[in-house]
């Protein structure tokens, strides 16, 4: 900015001298000095945000040099700071009329339009800025979206995608436009033409598969996925699409082959890989012949540090009440992560749900040795011992666990119920009643 202002002063002085060629030297010096004084005064006042005085100084400059575009540009900046949008725009417009080859005067008009939210006029100005700098086409696309001129926006987005490559913002704009079915036809035709012109560009196939799927044209989506596989055999994205079609066709062999190709690859992001595995889990529910495929998939995803795959699959089966599979995957996870507290508790819960009380007692007692201050281990141990009719041992372990209970009302209720069951098993009706009354009191508090 300092360089620009220095240049402006020099240019102004040259302009003054040129326009005053027939004037006496003494008069030239007087005019030039006065102009510089007023101009410097405007900069000083602008610097301390005293825009009224800056404007007054600039108007004196205008009186001395009415055809100097830089003065009008400065006027525009000061008016804009005052939010006097009409005068600001007129000042920048005057500067541009005097020097139409200076981009920054149009930038000033664009700033006014943007701040005053006059987006239709902003489009007019941006079209004038594009010959100076093609990057303004990005602004134009955003303005078309803001003013809901989706036809123009889509055309420009496709042009920019072709010339400069896709961007996340333009993709978001395009997805928004294509929610309206009337634009889908032309977009599909465009993508088909692009595929015909350049059959080795993977993204065109992916976008077309997406559009066909979104408009429930599954057969056409399948045709494009197969075409992608044929043209680009190494494409992992082709397998992402084909995987779903194979599942829908109950073709497990082809589905697993497609899934493994994606899981083994590096192009498809982890979220999509996990989604594929989840879809395969749903497909394979109740079909033990696919257990080996699931194990292989878990191994392929084992490097993902964001998701504990085996544990999450255990939770999936647990939620479906397939407790044996849940336990198997919890154990698979614990083999590599033996100190994971959540997984240890989950396996205890699964053993309780499956009524395998012998295993539950053994594992919960093992956990007591590892986590002597965690009340859940005491609870599951007490539950198992009650079911195995070891009422005295159940009472001892449950009473010990009460000492570690902190702010967990539901678990406290469960402790009291098991203590009541143990007392009942020991034939102690009075103690049984005491514990059940405690449990009932807490339940009422919990349900308020």
Protein Blocks (a to p, Z undefined) as FASTA:
>chain_A
ZZmmmmmmmmmmmmmmmmmmmgcfklmmmmmmmmmmmmmmmmmmmmnopaklmmmmmmmm
mmmmmmbmklmmmmmmmmmmnopaklmmmmmmmmmmmmmmbmklmmmmmmmmmmnopakl
mmmmmmmmmmmomklmmmmmmmmmmnopaklmmmmmmmmmmmnopafklmmmmmmmmmpm
klmmmmmmmmmmmmmmmmmbmklmmmmmmmmmmnopaklmmmmmmmmmmmmmmlmklmmm
mmmmmmmnopaklmmmmmmmmmmmmkbcfklmmmmmmmmmmmmgoiaklmmmmmmmmmmm
mmpmkbcfklmmmmmmmmnopaklmmmmmmmmmmmmmmlmklmmmmmmmmmmnopaklmm
mmmmmmmmmmmmbmklmmmmmmmmmmnopaklmmmmmmmmmmmgghilklmmmmmmmmmm
mmmmnopaklmmmmmmmmmmmmmmmmZZ
